[in-house]
């Protein structure tokens, strides 16, 4: 409280200790409010930052999870090439440019080839595409695996094993006769179709049926080839 002192006709007002205490208490309350507001703002920004980081990581891991659930596959594109014979005879068709692509390669754990004579060759994953391109092109000049009439077949099986334990088996083959050449890659139901389809001329598709039967047999025996 303030006291009035009448000294020499003048009125003097002095503050008592209780008034000073009240002013000091108000200042502390204002400081506490300011600190609390500042802390609330900082905490809000931190929470926002954590939420953004969590969202980014969640999207990243969801994408990775999706990728590693998708089995690897191969895509083969190419075209035949017509060449003239050195002796001046009729031109013949052979392998032109070819390209092999492995889709979802990030999920590929191992890959190996099974040849028509049951030999097994493991592939390096880094240069797998180039290796397959070379093998398909060079296979044209090797001895035929199947000869049926004038038709010649050269083929091998490609096994892709994914990180989640799934296995996919491909039949890759070339089919040729004088003046004609083709190549193809088939897997699963496509291979079954090679054997079960109703061909107009069955004699022209004996090789397809034999390769399809071999494919079905390999599916049952894959664990044996995997350990070779």
matplotlib code that plots the C-alpha trace (Angstrom):
import matplotlib.pyplot as plt

x = [0.0, 1.1, 1.5, 1.0, 3.6, 2.8, 6.2, 6.6, 3.2, 4.1, 2.3, 4.7, 3.6, 5.8, 5.4, 5.2, 7.0, 3.7, 3.2, 6.7, 6.0, 2.8, 4.7, 7.4, 4.8, 3.1, 6.4, 7.2, 3.8, 4.3, 7.7, 6.2, 3.4, 5.9, 8.2, 5.2, 4.0, 7.5, 7.8, 4.4, 5.4, 8.7, 7.0, 4.4, 7.1, 9.0, 5.8, 5.2, 8.7, 8.4, 5.1, 6.7, 9.7, 7.4, 5.3, 8.3, 9.7, 6.3, 5.9, 9.5, 9.1, 5.6, 7.3, 10.1, 7.6, 5.6, 8.8, 10.0, 6.6, 6.7, 8.5, 11.2, 10.4, 12.2, 11.2, 12.8, 12.5, 14.2, 13.8, 15.0, 17.6, 17.7, 21.2, 22.5, 24.4, 28.1, 27.4, 24.7, 21.9, 18.6, 18.8, 18.3, 16.9, 18.9, 18.9, 19.0, 19.2, 17.9, 17.5, 16.8, 15.4, 14.9, 11.9, 11.9, 15.5, 15.8, 13.9, 16.1, 18.1, 19.6, 19.3, 20.5, 20.1, 19.1, 20.1, 18.4, 21.0, 20.3, 23.5, 23.2, 24.9, 24.5, 24.3, 25.9, 23.1, 25.0, 25.6, 22.7, 20.9, 24.0, 24.7, 21.3, 21.4, 24.7, 23.4, 20.3, 22.2, 25.1, 22.5, 21.5, 24.9, 25.0, 23.7, 19.9, 18.4, 15.3, 15.0, 11.5, 11.3, 12.9, 12.3, 15.2, 14.8, 17.4, 16.3, 17.1, 15.3, 15.9, 15.1, 14.6, 14.5, 13.2, 14.2, 10.8, 11.4, 9.2, 10.5, 9.7, 10.8, 11.1, 11.4, 13.5, 13.8, 14.5, 12.7, 14.0, 14.0, 15.6, 14.3, 12.5, 13.5, 11.8, 12.5, 10.2, 10.1, 7.2, 6.4, 3.6, 0.3, 1.9, 4.1, 1.1, -0.6, 2.3, 1.5, -2.3, -3.1, -4.9, -2.5, -3.7, -0.6, 0.6, 3.8, 5.0, 4.7, 6.2, 9.1, 6.8, 5.1, 8.4, 9.7, 6.5, 6.7, 10.3, 9.2, 6.6, 9.1, 11.6, 9.1, 8.9, 12.7, 13.8, 15.1, 17.6, 18.9, 19.0, 21.6, 23.9]
y = [0.0, 3.6, 6.0, 9.7, 11.8, 15.5, 17.1, 20.9, 21.0, 18.5, 15.2, 12.3, 8.8, 5.9, 2.2, -0.3, -3.7, -5.5, -3.4, -4.3, -8.0, -7.8, -6.1, -8.8, -11.6, -10.2, -10.0, -13.6, -14.7, -12.8, -14.5, -17.9, -17.4, -16.3, -19.4, -21.7, -20.2, -20.6, -24.2, -25.0, -23.5, -25.5, -28.7, -28.2, -27.7, -30.8, -32.9, -31.6, -32.5, -36.0, -36.6, -35.5, -37.8, -40.7, -40.1, -40.1, -43.3, -45.0, -44.2, -45.4, -48.7, -49.3, -48.9, -51.3, -53.8, -53.7, -54.1, -57.1, -58.8, -58.7, -61.7, -61.0, -61.6, -61.5, -59.7, -60.7, -58.5, -59.0, -59.6, -62.1, -61.1, -62.2, -63.0, -64.0, -67.2, -66.9, -69.3, -67.1, -69.4, -68.3, -66.0, -67.5, -66.2, -66.0, -64.1, -60.3, -57.9, -59.2, -57.6, -59.3, -57.3, -58.5, -56.8, -56.3, -57.4, -56.0, -59.0, -61.5, -63.8, -66.3, -67.5, -70.5, -72.2, -75.8, -77.0, -79.7, -82.2, -81.4, -79.4, -76.5, -73.2, -70.5, -66.9, -63.8, -61.4, -58.2, -59.3, -61.7, -59.8, -59.7, -63.3, -64.4, -62.3, -64.0, -67.5, -67.0, -65.6, -68.2, -71.0, -70.6, -72.0, -74.9, -78.5, -78.7, -80.1, -81.4, -82.3, -83.0, -83.3, -80.1, -78.2, -77.7, -76.6, -75.2, -74.4, -74.0, -73.3, -70.3, -70.4, -67.2, -67.4, -64.4, -63.3, -64.4, -68.0, -67.9, -69.6, -68.9, -71.2, -70.0, -72.0, -70.1, -71.6, -71.0, -72.8, -72.8, -74.5, -73.3, -69.8, -69.5, -68.6, -67.6, -67.4, -67.2, -67.3, -68.8, -69.6, -71.2, -71.5, -70.4, -73.5, -75.8, -74.2, -75.3, -78.9, -78.8, -76.5, -77.9, -77.3, -77.3, -79.3, -81.3, -82.4, -78.8, -78.6, -81.8, -79.8, -77.6, -80.6, -82.2, -79.0, -78.5, -82.0, -81.4, -78.2, -79.9, -82.6, -79.9, -78.2, -81.3, -81.8, -78.2, -78.8, -81.3, -78.9, -76.0, -77.8, -78.6]
z = [0.0, -0.5, 2.4, 2.2, 4.1, 4.7, 5.0, 4.3, 2.8, 0.1, -0.5, -1.1, -2.1, -1.3, -2.4, 0.3, 0.0, -0.8, -3.9, -5.2, -4.6, -6.7, -9.6, -9.4, -9.4, -12.5, -14.4, -13.6, -14.8, -18.1, -18.5, -17.7, -20.3, -22.9, -22.3, -22.4, -25.7, -27.2, -26.0, -27.5, -30.9, -30.8, -29.9, -32.6, -35.2, -34.0, -34.2, -37.7, -38.7, -37.2, -39.1, -42.4, -41.9, -40.9, -44.0, -46.3, -44.8, -44.9, -48.6, -49.2, -47.4, -49.0, -52.4, -51.5, -50.1, -53.3, -55.4, -53.4, -53.8, -57.6, -59.2, -61.7, -65.4, -68.7, -71.9, -75.2, -78.3, -81.6, -85.3, -87.9, -90.5, -94.1, -95.5, -98.9, -99.3, -100.5, -103.4, -104.8, -103.8, -102.2, -99.2, -95.7, -92.5, -89.3, -86.0, -86.2, -83.3, -80.0, -76.6, -73.3, -70.3, -66.8, -65.2, -61.4, -61.2, -57.7, -56.5, -58.3, -56.0, -58.5, -62.1, -64.0, -67.3, -67.9, -71.4, -73.5, -72.4, -68.7, -68.2, -65.7, -65.9, -63.3, -64.4, -62.9, -62.2, -63.1, -66.7, -67.1, -69.8, -72.1, -71.4, -72.5, -75.6, -76.6, -75.9, -77.9, -80.9, -80.7, -80.3, -83.9, -85.1, -82.7, -83.3, -83.1, -79.9, -81.8, -85.5, -86.9, -90.6, -91.9, -88.7, -86.3, -82.7, -80.3, -76.8, -73.1, -69.9, -67.8, -64.1, -62.1, -58.3, -56.3, -52.8, -51.4, -52.6, -55.7, -58.9, -62.5, -65.4, -69.0, -72.2, -74.7, -78.1, -81.8, -84.6, -88.2, -91.6, -94.9, -95.5, -92.2, -88.6, -85.4, -81.7, -78.6, -74.8, -72.9, -69.3, -67.3, -69.1, -72.4, -72.4, -71.7, -74.7, -76.9, -76.1, -75.9, -78.8, -81.8, -84.7, -88.3, -89.3, -86.3, -88.0, -88.0, -84.2, -82.9, -81.4, -79.4, -77.9, -76.9, -75.3, -73.4, -72.0, -71.0, -69.3, -67.2, -66.2, -65.1, -62.9, -60.8, -60.7, -60.2, -56.6, -58.0, -60.6, -58.1, -56.0, -59.0]

ax = plt.figure().add_subplot(projection="3d")
ax.plot(x, y, z, "-o")
ax.set_aspect("equal")
plt.show()
